[in-house]
Amino acid sequence: AAGMKPVQEWARVDGTWQFFVHTPLGLKVESFPLGVEMIDDVDGEKITKRTTWDGAVMHTAVVPMNASTAAKLGEMSMRRYLVGSSESAKLVLEMRVGSVICFREFTRVGAAPAPALAPVVVVPATQVPKPPKPDAEGGNPPDFSGKWQLSASRNFDEYLKAIGVSYVKRSLAAGMKPVQEWARVDGTWQFFVHTPLGLKVESFPLGVEMIDDVDGEKITKRTTWDGAVMHTAVVPMNASTAAKLGEMSMRRYLVGSSESAKLVLEMRVGSVICFREFTRVGAAPAPALAPVVVVPATQVPKPPKPDAEGGNPPDFSGKWQLSASRNFDEYLKAIGVSYVKRSLAAGMKPV
């Protein structure tokens, strides 16, 4: 920690100050709702934090949840304030534990708030998108391929609250503008999206029950086409959770046409319906999901014969890109890799 120079990105989300920072363990988010007791973890020790303003100083009282730890450490607090003005201002973090006081000084890098936390547009109730009418004559399902970025949202916080997502996670999610990259892999629609926890992949094989995880809750999903609408029925695997939440589903469809089309995600839990609208960013499908060449059985490479006379081992140095593959999915399946991860791995071309 002594040698790290973290960059904190601060923004106000729904009136609450928060920041995120990239750490060796991943993305860390801290939120400071006034007067609300928040639970956090410091090096494995659970603590509570409560933030108030003391004039121009943001004061956060910290209390370890373990009574013996609290007694041993004594008073703990954090104070944040600015010194200087305008672009030359410094953000000071003053941390106290017992009689020890630490000061950390941050210099502004630009003036814009963290773009990932900028709130998206909220769709007025009168402008909620309408799904296309079912195609009575059948026809082809819509083409979701390409990149889509979130551009508008309605009732997202209410939806997250209804499924039990915590305030901190909802605050972070409210400002994210995810980019989904859709492609068809072996006839199955799937997308991947970069999240604070890493790459997330979702696959939608028709009529197949898939197991997924939503904020620690295991669910099953089954996808079908309803005309031009992709319908995914969602059922929590915990019976009491399923009874509590009621009917859950997701519907995806396009509104508009050609390059101006919007990809709409409609999520329902009980009586709460959320709409998320995505705008196309270019038209090319996700290149990382393009399948690699499959090597026919008759062309499986043969390793060289052992060198009876010894000699030097081969030279592996340099860059190598995957160009062909055989039985990779069977191998991953044999070692217990999930369908979703196998679907992602099948199309990667690692170097």
N, C-alpha and C positions, 0 to 999 in steps of 0.2 A: 504493500500500500504506500510505503514511503516514497517510492519512485513514480507512482501513477500521477498523471495530470488530467483528471477527469474533466469532461465538458458537459455541463448541465444545460439542458434546454428547458426554459421556463415558459409557461403560458397560463392564462386564465381560462378554465373550462367551466361553463355554467356558473361563473362567479367565484370559483374556487381556484386558488393558485396550486399549480403542480409542476413538477419537472420530471424529465426522464434523462437517464444517463446510461451509456454503454459501459458495462463492466466485464471483467474476464468471465463472469458467470452468466452473462446475457444482459438483456435490457432490464434496468431497475426503474421503477416508477414510484414517486412519492407524491402524495396528495395531502393538502392542508385545509380541510374543511373546518371552519371556525367553530370552536366549542364542541366538536365531535371527538369522542374517544376512538382512536384508531389502533389496531393491533399490528405490530410489525415484528421483524426478526432481525437481531443483530448478532452475527456470528453464532447462530444457533440458540440464542437467548430471546425468549418472547418478551416483548415490552408493549406498554400502552403509551400513546402519544396524544396530547391534547393541545391544540394551537389557538392562540389569541393574539390580538394586536395590542402592543404596549406603545402607544404613540406611533412612531414610524418604525418600530421594531417588531418583527414577527417572532413571537415567543412560543416555544414548544416545550411543554413540560413532559418529561420522560420518566416512566416508572417501570422497573422490571416486574414481571408477573410472578416471579419466584420470590417469596418473602425474604428468604435468607440472602439472596443476591441483592435485593433492594436495601436490606439492612447493611450489608457489607460495603456497597458502593456509595451510599449516601445520596444527597441531592443530585439529580441529573436534569440538564436542560439544554436546549439549543436556541440560539438567537440569531436571526438573520436581519441585516440592514445594509443600506447603501452608504458609502462615504464618497464624497466628491459629487460631481454633477455631470449630466449629459453623457457624452460618449466616453469621458474619462473616469466615470464612476466605477467604484469597486463594490462587488457584492461580498460582504463579510459574513462568514459562518463562525459563530462563537459557541463552542461546545464545552460544557462543564460537567464534571463528575467528581463529587466530593470537593476537595480543595484544588483540583487540577482544572485549569482553563486552557483550552486550545483555540487558536484562531486560524481559519482558512480563508484566504483572500482570492476572489475570482475576478478576472478581467473580462469585460464584455468582448465578445467576438461577433461583430455585426449587431444590428438592432432588432432584427425580425424575430418574432416568437417561433417556437418549434413548429414547422409546417405540418408535421404529423398530428399535432394537437389542435390545428385550426378547425373550428366547427364546420360541418358541412351544411348545405342549405337544407332547411326544413320544408317539406312539401305541404302546402295548405290543404285542408280537408277537401276543398272544392277541386283540387288538382290531382287527387289520387288517381294513378293510372288504371285503366280498365284493361283486363286481359282480352286477347283476341277471341272472337267467337270460334267454336269448334268447326273444323272443316268437314262438312257433311260428306264430301267426296273423298276424304282421306288426304292424300297428298303427302308431301315430304314435311317432316318436322322442321322447326326453325333452325337456322345455323348460328350457334353461339360462338363459333370459333373466333379467336383473336383476344386482344387485351381489352378489358373493361375496367374503368375506374369509377368508384363511388362518387356520385355528383349530387344526390339529394336523398333525404331520409325523412320518414315520419313514424312516430311512435316507437322508435328503436329503444329508448331508455325504458319505456313502459314494458316492452317485450322482455328485455333483459331482467328487469325487476321481477316480472311474473315468473320467470324460470329460475329465480333465486341467485342471480349473479350479484356479487358484492358491489358496494358503492365505488370502491377504488377501481375495480375492473370496468365498471360501467363508465366511469369518468374517462378512463383511457380509451375505451372503445368508441365513446361518443365523438371523439375528435379524429379518429383514424380515417384515412381515405384509401382503403385497400384497392389494389389493382389485381383483378383476377385474370388469369390466362387460361382460356378454354381451348381444348382440342379433342378430337375423337381418336381414341387409341383402340385398335382392334374392334371398331364399331361401337365403343362405349364412350359417352361423353364424360370428361373429367376436367377439373381445373386445378391449378395450384396458385397459392397466394403467399407472399412473404408476410409473416406476423412477428410480433416481438419475441415469440417463443421458437421461431424458426420457420421452415417451409411447411405449409399445410397443404395436403392434397385431398381432394374429394372426388370420388368416382361414383358414377350413377348407372351401373349395369341394370338393365330393365328386368323387373320382377324378382331380383335377387335381394335377399335380406342381408343388409350390411350392418356391422356393429361399429359404433363411433362413440366418441366421448365429448360431452359438452360441459365444460367447467367441472370436471370430475364425476359427472353423472353418465353412466353407460346408457346408450340408447340403441334401438334398432331403426334402420331406415329402409324403405322399399320404394323404388321409383317406377312410375309408369307414365305414359303419355296420355293426356286428355285433350285430344285434338292438337292444337299448337301450344299447349301448356304442359311443361314437365312438372308432374305432381309427385312429391315425396312425402309419404306417410311416415310420421315419427312416433315411436313408442318408447318411453323410458323402461328399462329392464327391471327397475325396482317397482313392484306393484303399488306400494303406497305413494310413491312419487307420481306414477301414472294416474292414479285416482285423484290426487291433489291437483295436478296440472290440467287434466281434461284432454280434449282433442288437440293434437299437435300436427302441423303439416307445414310444408314449404312448397310454393309454386313459383316457377320461373317461366317467363315469357318475354317476347319482344313486342314493343310498341313503336310504331313508326316503321320506316323502311330504309333500306340501303345504309349509307354511312351515318344518317341522322337517327338511326334506330336506338332505342334505349333497352337495356336488359333489366327487367324488373324482377326483384326477389320479394315475394310476399310470404311472410312468416306468421303463423297463427299458433297461439297457445290459449286454450279456453276461449274467452271472449275478446282477447287482445289480438289485434292484427297490426303488423308492422310492415311498412313498405320501404325497400331500399332500391334506389334507381342508379344504374350504372351507364356511363357513356363510353362508347367505343373509342379506344386509343389505337389507331391503326387497324388493319384488318387481318394481319398474318396470324396464324395459329402459333401456339407456344412452341418454339423450336426445341426446347428441352424434352418434349414429349414425343418427338418424331421417332418412330421405331427404327432400330438399327437392322442391318441385314441379318437374316438367319442363315447360318451355314448348313447346307444339306448334309445328311449323314455320310454321304459318299465323299464329302470334301473336308471332313474333320481332320485338322492337321495332325501329323504324326511327330512325336518328339524325336530328336536326333538320337542315334544309338550311342551308348556309352563309349567314350574314347578309351580304348584298351591301352593306349600308350600314354595316358594322362593328358598333358597339354594344358593350355590355359582355359579357364571357364569363360563363357560368353560375356560379351560387353553389353549390359542393359542400359548404359547411360544414354541420356537424351529424353525428348518428349515423345510420348506415344498416345495416340487417340484411339478409342474403341471403334472398330470398323465392322465387326461381325460377331455373332453370338449364337450359341446353341445350348438348349436345355438350361438356360439361366433361371427361368421361372421355376422349373422343376427343382433345381438346386435350392433356390430361396424357400420354396414351399417345404422342402424336406427338412430345412433347419428352423422352420417355424415362423418365417417372416409373414406378416399380415398381407392380405390382398391389396390394401391401399398402398403400402410401401413397395410391394412387388410391382404394382402398376407404375409407380413413379420410376423405380429402378430400371424397368424394362426399356424405357425410352431415353435414359441418360446416355450421353456419349462422353464419358470421363476422359480427361487428358492426364 
